[in-house]
Amino acid sequence: MGSSPGDARKGNVVGVKVHNHGDRNVTIHWHGVKQPCNQWSDGPEYITQCPIKPGGSFTYHVILSEEEGTLWWHAHTGFDHATLHGAIVIHPRRGASFPFSFQEKKTKVEEMAPIILA
């Protein structure tokens, strides 16, 4: 079983090696990541990269040039968008502060109707 890219820092280049153990081609798209001058690690199959064939591997070099916060990655191949996905948390550079202040106050949470996505 593999692991998932989880935490990184603004300015990092994250190497993610993907092994395709499935029976279909696959690519990974790093949603919200700009990938400057690095389109071959952006995921849309047959547009910016060839898919990873079953049994094959590809190492993505994810350039986190401007991003901070929680973004997500997902398969970018056919109907696999909803089956292979996860989050990547991008912290500010070391020594930099978050773009908001932390406050220790209790906020009343109102119950809302669920949002259903289909």
C-alpha positions, 0 to 999 in steps of 0.5 A: 500500500502506498502513501499519500502526499500530505504536508509541504511548504510554500516554495517546495518542489515535492516529488511524488512517484505514482505506481499504477497498480490498476488495470487502466491508464491513470494521471494525477492532477494537482488541483489549484497548483500553478506548476509554472513551466512544468506542464508535464506534471499537471495531469490531463492525459494526452494534453500535458502528459501521456497516461501512466499505463498499468504496471508503469510508474511516473514521478511528478515534480509538483512545484508549490511556487505560490500556493498556501492552504489545503489543496487537493489532487485527483486522478485526471483520467476518464471516470477515475476523477472521483475514485482516486483523490486526496488532500495536500496541506501547504504550510507557509514558508518557515518563519512566515506567519499564516495569513490570518490570526488564530483566536481562541473563542467559541463560535456557536455552530448552527445546524445546516441542511446537508449539501448533496453533490451528485 
